[in-house]
Amino acid sequence: MPSRAVTSLLAAVLITSAVVPAAQAAAPGDVISSSHVTLPLFPVPVNARQILYRSTSATGAANTVSGIVLEPPKPWTGAGPRPVVAYAMGTQGLADECAPSNQLRKGSEVEIAFLVQAVQKGWAVAVTDYEGLGTPGTHTYAVGQSEGRALLDVARAATSLLNVAKAPIGVFGYSQGGQAASFAGELWARYAPELNVVGVAEGGVPADLAEVAAFNDGNAGSGLVFGAAAGYATAYPELPLTDVLNARGRAVIERVKESCVVELALTAPFTRLNDLTTTPDVIKDPRWQARLAENRLGTVKPAAPVYLYHGTVDELIPFSVGRGLRDRYCARGATVQWTALPLAGHIGAISAWGTNALNWLGDRFAGKQATSNC
């Protein structure tokens, strides 16, 4: 396994030698570089290309994001162009080596089963690594405004690479990926209206980060709170964090930035953010509250149908957060198919229901009318 320093250096070299610098790329979704790669442990035939593409940060700046595009080797025989799944992974961590495209190349990606299912159906899959994950800089973890753009732009990049400009796009994600998918659904109509998004399948969505942080602060998922704090401070430099950390806090945040998901979960569990800072309740600062509000889901009606599911005993993202998103979408007149999964925890829900979410996207690709149970 390459060291984190080597991984970052390789990413920097790729960007430096890219065909089109991100700041000069004509539009979000432009492919900067593309290379064929092998996925030695992918259990079905697939053509894979690791890419760098132009995207947009949470504050509107041009940036470069990496990802991977998976294409079945057999020609598509269905009606119209081959469908594309814009796939957002759940929490991978913040270190570059955790990027989904890197993990797929190493054979360590835990969500591979759903990618395989999609490829076996004949669909292409476009996976984003998110901002700062696999490219220089800190990953803007849990910042939905950045994630949603990165996901829509990897779909743009894939349709360009595969020459399927009018392909139906299905958006899929769970947990952090569910946040990205949901933001893609909310942003699509004004950010990437040329894409033919036909449905958004999302589960375990951390729709309200203030509520999720309060639930996890001092509990087993406190490492996720610290990861989100690092991500937000990176995305929004005006947010106070680095300058209010105590010695322990500086050590924890540095460890978080170099962690993949298992290490992240084990970083300072049952620790409160107040234990790491010299200023109490830092996220109650108006600057933090404003940015958290910008990243709260449900303030915009998704322009595409939504398939939303959540475990009733989710130990990381409270069920009330998912149900609240359902309520806000329904109140805005969205088409929502909602499923509450009794006695399912965070991992249990995606394990039990992820295939159903993919099949729901298949119905959208087939042109079937989506129904709502609001």
C-alpha positions in Angstrom: 0.0 0.0 0.0 1.5 3.4 -0.9 2.1 5.9 1.9 -0.3 8.8 2.3 2.5 11.2 1.2 3.1 9.2 -2.0 -0.6 9.0 -2.8 -0.9 12.7 -2.4 2.2 13.3 -4.5 0.9 11.0 -7.3 -2.4 12.9 -7.3 -0.6 16.2 -7.5 1.5 14.9 -10.4 -1.6 13.8 -12.2 -3.2 17.2 -11.8 -0.1 19.0 -12.8 0.2 17.0 -16.1 -3.5 17.1 -16.8 -4.7 18.0 -20.3 -6.9 21.0 -19.0 -6.1 22.8 -15.7 -9.2 22.9 -13.5 -9.3 26.7 -13.3 -9.2 26.9 -17.1 -11.7 24.1 -17.9 -14.6 25.3 -19.9 -17.3 24.0 -17.6 -18.0 21.8 -14.6 -17.9 18.1 -15.6 -15.1 18.6 -18.1 -12.7 15.6 -18.1 -9.2 16.8 -17.2 -7.5 13.4 -17.5 -8.6 9.8 -18.0 -6.6 6.5 -17.8 -7.7 2.9 -18.1 -7.1 0.9 -14.9 -7.5 -2.7 -13.8 -9.7 -3.7 -10.9 -8.1 -7.1 -10.0 -10.8 -8.2 -7.5 -13.9 -6.9 -9.4 -15.8 -10.2 -10.0 -17.4 -9.4 -13.4 -15.8 -8.0 -16.6 -15.7 -4.2 -16.6 -13.9 -1.4 -18.4 -12.7 1.0 -15.8 -11.3 4.5 -16.2 -9.9 6.6 -13.4 -10.5 10.3 -14.1 -9.9 13.8 -12.9 -12.6 16.2 -13.7 -13.6 19.8 -13.2 -16.1 20.5 -10.4 -17.2 23.3 -8.1 -16.6 23.8 -4.4 -19.2 24.7 -1.8 -18.3 28.3 -2.1 -18.4 28.3 -5.9 -14.7 28.0 -6.8 -13.5 25.8 -9.6 -11.8 22.6 -8.3 -10.5 19.2 -9.4 -12.1 16.0 -8.3 -11.1 12.4 -9.0 -13.4 9.5 -9.6 -13.8 6.3 -11.6 -16.1 5.3 -14.5 -17.2 1.7 -14.9 -18.6 0.5 -18.2 -19.8 -3.0 -19.0 -17.9 -4.5 -21.9 -21.0 -5.7 -23.7 -22.9 -3.3 -25.9 -26.2 -1.9 -24.5 -29.2 -3.5 -26.1 -31.9 -1.7 -24.3 -33.9 1.2 -25.6 -32.0 4.5 -25.9 -28.5 5.1 -24.6 -26.9 3.1 -21.8 -28.1 4.3 -18.4 -25.6 5.8 -16.0 -25.7 5.5 -12.2 -24.1 8.5 -10.5 -22.8 6.7 -7.4 -21.9 8.4 -4.1 -20.1 6.2 -1.6 -20.8 6.2 2.1 -18.1 7.4 4.5 -14.7 6.3 3.3 -12.5 8.5 5.6 -10.5 11.6 4.9 -7.1 10.3 3.8 -6.3 10.1 0.1 -5.7 6.4 0.2 -9.4 6.0 1.2 -10.7 7.4 -2.1 -13.2 5.0 -3.7 -11.2 4.9 -7.0 -8.1 3.9 -5.0 -9.9 1.3 -2.9 -11.5 -0.2 -6.0 -8.0 -0.6 -7.5 -6.8 -2.2 -4.3 -9.9 -4.5 -4.0 -10.8 -3.0 -0.6 -14.0 -1.1 -1.4 -16.8 -2.3 0.9 -19.7 -1.1 -1.4 -18.4 -3.2 -4.4 -21.5 -5.4 -4.3 -23.8 -2.6 -5.5 -21.4 -1.6 -8.2 -21.3 -5.2 -9.4 -25.1 -5.4 -9.5 -25.3 -2.2 -11.6 -22.7 -3.4 -14.1 -24.4 -6.8 -14.4 -27.6 -4.9 -15.3 -25.7 -3.3 -18.2 -25.5 0.1 -16.6 -22.5 2.3 -16.5 -21.5 3.6 -13.1 -19.7 6.9 -12.3 -18.2 7.1 -8.8 -17.0 10.4 -7.3 -14.1 10.5 -4.9 -15.5 13.8 -3.5 -13.5 17.0 -3.1 -10.1 16.5 -1.5 -10.3 12.7 -1.3 -7.7 11.4 -3.7 -6.6 14.9 -4.7 -4.5 17.4 -2.7 -6.1 19.1 0.2 -8.3 17.9 3.0 -11.5 16.2 2.1 -14.6 18.4 2.7 -16.3 15.6 4.5 -20.0 16.0 5.1 -20.3 19.2 3.2 -23.3 18.5 1.0 -23.0 21.5 -1.2 -19.6 20.3 -2.4 -20.6 16.6 -2.5 -23.8 17.2 -4.6 -21.8 19.1 -7.2 -19.0 16.5 -7.4 -21.6 13.8 -7.9 -23.5 15.7 -10.7 -20.1 16.5 -12.4 -18.9 12.9 -12.4 -22.2 12.1 -14.2 -21.4 14.8 -16.7 -17.9 13.5 -17.1 -19.1 9.9 -17.6 -21.7 10.9 -20.3 -19.0 12.7 -22.1 -16.5 9.8 -21.9 -19.1 7.3 -23.0 -20.7 9.5 -25.6 -24.1 9.1 -24.1 -25.2 12.8 -23.7 -28.9 12.0 -23.3 -28.5 8.9 -21.1 -30.9 8.5 -18.2 -29.1 9.2 -15.0 -29.9 7.5 -11.7 -28.4 8.9 -8.6 -27.6 6.5 -5.8 -26.0 6.9 -2.3 -26.2 5.9 1.3 -25.1 7.6 4.5 -22.5 10.3 3.4 -23.4 9.0 -0.1 -27.1 9.6 0.7 -26.3 13.2 1.6 -24.5 13.6 -1.7 -27.3 12.0 -3.6 -29.9 14.1 -1.9 -28.0 17.3 -2.6 -27.6 16.2 -6.2 -31.3 15.9 -6.4 -31.8 19.4 -5.0 -29.1 21.0 -7.1 -29.7 19.3 -10.4 -32.3 21.6 -11.9 -30.2 24.7 -11.5 -26.6 23.3 -11.5 -26.7 20.6 -14.2 -30.1 20.9 -16.0 -28.7 19.3 -19.2 -28.4 15.9 -17.4 -31.4 13.6 -17.8 -31.8 12.7 -14.1 -34.7 10.3 -13.8 -34.5 9.4 -10.1 -32.6 9.7 -6.8 -32.2 6.7 -4.5 -30.9 7.7 -1.1 -30.8 6.1 2.4 -29.5 6.8 5.9 -29.3 10.5 4.9 -27.6 12.9 7.4 -30.0 15.6 6.3 -29.4 17.9 9.3 -25.8 18.0 10.4 -26.6 20.1 13.5 -28.9 17.3 14.7 -26.6 14.5 13.7 -23.6 16.2 15.5 -25.6 16.7 18.7 -26.6 13.0 18.6 -23.1 11.7 18.1 -21.1 14.2 20.2 -19.7 12.3 23.1 -21.1 8.9 21.8 -19.6 6.1 19.8 -19.8 8.1 16.6 -17.9 11.1 17.9 -15.1 10.5 15.4 -17.6 11.3 12.6 -18.3 14.7 14.3 -14.6 15.5 14.3 -14.3 14.4 10.7 -17.2 16.7 9.8 -15.6 19.6 11.8 -12.4 19.2 9.8 -14.4 19.0 6.5 -16.4 22.1 7.2 -13.3 24.1 8.4 -11.7 23.2 5.1 -14.7 24.1 2.9 -15.3 27.3 4.8 -12.0 28.9 6.0 -13.8 31.5 8.0 -15.1 28.9 10.5 -13.2 28.9 13.8 -11.6 25.5 14.5 -7.8 25.3 14.2 -7.4 28.4 16.3 -9.6 27.1 19.1 -8.3 23.5 19.4 -6.3 22.5 22.5 -3.3 20.2 22.3 -5.5 17.1 22.4 -7.8 18.6 19.8 -5.0 19.3 17.4 -3.7 15.7 17.7 -7.2 14.3 17.2 -8.0 16.4 14.1 -4.7 15.6 12.5 -5.3 11.9 13.1 -8.8 12.2 11.6 -7.4 13.8 8.5 -5.2 10.8 8.0 -7.8 8.1 8.7 -10.0 5.8 6.7 -13.4 4.9 8.0 -12.4 2.2 10.6 -9.7 4.5 12.0 -12.1 7.4 11.9 -14.7 5.5 13.9 -12.1 4.5 16.5 -10.7 8.0 16.9 -11.5 9.4 20.4 -14.9 7.6 20.8 -17.2 8.9 23.5 -15.4 12.3 23.4 -17.1 15.6 23.2 -16.0 18.3 20.8 -15.8 20.6 23.9 -13.1 18.3 25.2 -10.9 19.3 22.2 -11.4 23.0 22.2 -10.4 26.0 24.3 -13.7 27.7 23.4 -16.9 25.8 24.4 -19.7 25.1 22.0 -17.8 26.3 19.0 -20.3 25.1 16.4 -22.9 27.4 18.1 -20.9 30.3 16.7 -23.1 32.1 14.1 -20.6 31.4 11.4 -20.9 27.7 12.0 -24.7 27.9 12.2 -24.9 29.7 8.9 -22.8 27.1 7.1 -24.7 24.2 8.7 -27.9 25.8 7.6 -26.6 26.0 4.0 -26.1 22.3 4.1 -29.4 21.3 5.6 -31.5 19.2 3.2 -35.1 19.7 2.5 -35.2 23.4 1.8 -35.6 22.7 -2.0 -38.0 20.4 -3.8 -36.1 17.8 -5.8 -36.9 18.0 -9.5 -36.7 14.2 -9.8 -38.5 11.4 -8.0 -36.9 10.3 -4.7 -36.6 6.8 -3.1 -35.8 7.4 0.6 -35.2 4.8 3.3 -33.9 4.8 6.9 -33.5 2.2 9.7 -35.7 2.9 12.7 -32.8 2.1 15.1 -30.0 3.8 13.2 -27.3 4.3 15.8 -25.4 7.0 13.8 -28.0 9.0 11.9 -31.2 9.2 14.0 -34.4 7.9 12.4 -36.0 11.3 13.2 -33.5 13.0 10.8 -34.5 10.7 7.9 -38.2 11.1 8.7 -37.8 14.9 8.9 -36.3 14.9 5.4 -39.3 12.9 4.2 -41.7 15.4 5.8 -39.9 18.4 4.3 -39.8 16.9 0.8 -43.5 15.9 1.0 -44.5 19.3 2.2 -42.8 20.8 -0.9 -44.7 18.5 -3.2 -41.9 16.1 -4.1 -42.5 12.6 -5.4 -41.2 10.5 -2.5 -41.3 6.7 -2.0 -40.5 6.4 1.7 -39.6 3.2 3.6 -38.9 2.9 7.3 -37.0 -0.2 8.0 -38.1 -1.6 11.4 -35.2 -2.6 13.8 -32.6 -1.8 11.2 -29.4 -0.1 12.2 -27.1 2.0 10.0 -25.3 -0.8 8.2 -28.4 -3.1 8.4 -30.5 -0.7 6.4 -28.2 -0.5 3.3 -27.5 -4.3 3.5 -31.2 -5.1 3.5 -32.5 -2.4 1.2 -29.7 -1.3 -1.2 -30.7 -3.7 -3.9 -34.3 -2.5 -3.7 -33.0 1.0 -4.2 -31.1 -0.1 -7.3 -34.1 -1.9 -8.7 -36.2 1.3 -8.2 -33.7 3.1 -10.4 -34.1 0.3 -12.9 -37.8 1.1 -13.1 -37.0 4.7 -13.7 -34.6 3.7 -16.5 -37.4 1.6 -18.0 -39.6 4.7 -18.1 -42.1 3.5 -15.4 -43.9 6.2 -13.5 -42.7 6.8 -10.0 -45.3 6.7 -7.2 -45.4 8.7 -3.9 -46.5 7.6 -0.5 -46.3 11.0 1.2 
